[in-house]
Amino acid sequence: MSDKEPGLSGEAIPVLVAAATGKAAFNVFGMTLHSAFRLPPNQYAGKMTPLDHGSCNTLRCKFEALKVLIIDEISLVSLKMFTQIDQRLRQILGVDELFGGVSLLVVGDFYQLSPVFGQFVFEDSKEILGPIIGNPLWNRFSLFELKEIMRQKDDAKFATALNRLSMGMLEEEDIQMFKSREIGKNLIVPDDATWLFYSHADCDKFNREAINRAKGPLYNSYAIDRVQGGKILASQQAMLESAEYLSLQQTGGMPYHVALRVGLRYMITTNIDVSDGLFNGATGKLIRVIEKPLTNGQKAVKIVFMEFSEKLVGQLARANNLGLLKKLEIPLHWTPIFSETKALNSFGHYQGMQIVRRQIPLVAANAISIHKSQSLSIPNTVANIPTRGLRRDAIYVAMSRAPSLSGLFIGGTLNAPRAIDTLGHPVALELSRLRKLSFPY
């Protein structure tokens, strides 16, 4: 309806669809919030600086017709990011009103895991004035509740049980149904199954073991790092040595070392092209590795080819590299992933120096974290439950990735989580408050 209003140019964006992660954005054919509004990285701890005049003018021209912002998977958006979106829209549109006068429609399930780097959008800020000012952004929202579960729409019994699991209110029939999917019950886990663990350490351990067990040639891709700026060689060398031990979060998804084994699953760790499905979190099977010789006599991985279960993923990359695929006699449904060059901004600018890294942006993904799986649909899912157990929200997210009961496998023993305290649980309290409000339709 908004697109058809008279006076709009073909490039006008009256309605913007966006999400916090690349996967969630791709699911709704939208943009990531970070790219749309040029937000700082999630792990950035400082205060967000205003856009420079050039960037602000560019975005103002782009969003001058914006009337509605739709955000999917709102449970993944932290209160801090929500506040940053408000600040950006006010600056971009030059309107000192909530979200720059733009209407917001947000969609999601708050019974999932809370944002990794912050609070839910409906919570009061934990900063000094939080308890005093409350949450002026969220207090303007009303609730329209959707009743039909879509991911498991073809398995109604499974969907209903998951819905009760989200609140820890499983019935005995639900518990027995889920327990029938425990691997110890003589279930055979498919080779293409993705294992979900709560901790990154458990994921890394499982993936290392999978690589060691697999047959075929092993390719080791080491990052090629160089230092920009600085004149003291000793300082540059020390910085290069330190970069080897940075975490994936610190390097913006650019690992120092990747062990590549054809036939195993790998995950893209940067947003190569969200619109093409090549986002941080996209997983597929590694099919072929192409190396190039270096001047020091060693080899570096130049291109890898991956096979994705979703046909839309990598469609543009395949089309743009059709000549290369034909030259190398590569099947046309394999997607090329090239090595990327990226400045490691989160590493800081020590003495005016900065690390620039070239690497294939992949990590092994036969196992991924439950947090990373949120917003994914995984046909064959193994929800790993350690002996010490998991929180209700983690069990719910892990098990609900499977579209059907037959695609769910449980590693360990499922013990029914405790029911939430409807009088004390923050999500239950907030939904109760929203349900009492009239919906202004």
Secondary structure, 3 states (H helix, E strand, C coil): CHHHCCCCCCCCCCEEEEECCHHHHHHCCCEEHHHHHCCCCCCCCCCCCCCCHHHHHHHHHHHCCCCEEEEECHHHCCHHHHHHHHHHHHHHHCCCCHHHHCEEEECCCCCCCCCCCCCCCCCCCCCCCHHHHCCCCHHHCCCCCCCCCCCCCCCHHHHHHHHHHHCCCCCHHHHHHHHCCEHHHCCCCCCCCEEEECCHHHHHHHHHHHHHHCCCCEEEEECEEEEECCCCHHHHHHHHHHHCCCCCCCCCCCCCEEEEECCCEEEECCCCEHHHCECCCCEEEEEEEEEEECCCCCEEEEEEEEECCCCCCCHHHHHHCHHHHHHCCCCCCCEEEECEEEECHHHCCHHHCEEEEEECCEEECCEEEHHHHCCCCCCCEEEEECCCCCCHHHHHHHHCCCCCHHHEEEEECCCCCCCCCCCCCHHHHHHHHHHCCCCCC
